[in-house]
Amino acid sequence: MHRRSMLDRRGFLIALGFVSLAPGVSSAEQRGTPEDAKAMVAKAIDLFKAKGPASFDIMNQGEATGFREGDIYIFVFRAGPHPKVVAQAADQTRVGLDVITITDSTGKAFGKEMLARANAEGTWVDYVRTNPVTGKEEQKSSWIILYDGYVFGCGVYKSP
C-alpha cells in the first residue's frame, strides 16, 4: 500500500508539472516577450487597416478582443499637433490624455520621447510603469510604430 501511494503521488506531481507548462496557463511570473509585443502591434495595425479609427473601440476592450494578454496590452495615440491617447487596453481612463504630458514616476517624459522617435520601421522606448499584473512599478520597454498618423505601441516589463 505504501509503495502504491508513493507512485500515485509521483504521478500526480508529474501531471501537475505538465499542466503548469501547458499553453494558456498564466501565472504572475509569466511575462510577455519582445516578440509578443511586436505581434500585438502588428495585429493592431492590421485591424486599423481594416476598420480605421473604429478599431480603437475594439482595442479598448482589452482581453475580450485579444488586445490585452497578461502583462502586455496595446496602446495607441494620435501623432501631430494635438497628440492624444485614443486606445489603451489596460486602462481606459488614459484615453484622451495629452501625450506630451505623460511621464513616468522618475519624471521621464516618455510620451514626448515616443512622439519624437516613432517611425514606420519601429523602435523601442524605455521607461518605468506599473505592471497591471504585479501592481509594482517596473522597468518597461515598448515597441512603437508610426502608422498613418498614429503611434501604435505595446511594451514588455523587464524581470526584476
Buried (B, 14 or more C-beta within 10 A) or exposed (E): EEEEEEEEEEEEEEEEEEEEEEEEEEEEEEBBEEEBBBBBBBBBBEBBEEEEEEBBEBBBBBEEBBBBBBBBBBBBBBBEEEBBBBBBBBBEEEBEBEBEEBBBEEEBBBBBBBBEEBEEEBBBBBBBBBBBBBEEBBBBBBBBBBBEEBBBBBBBBEEE
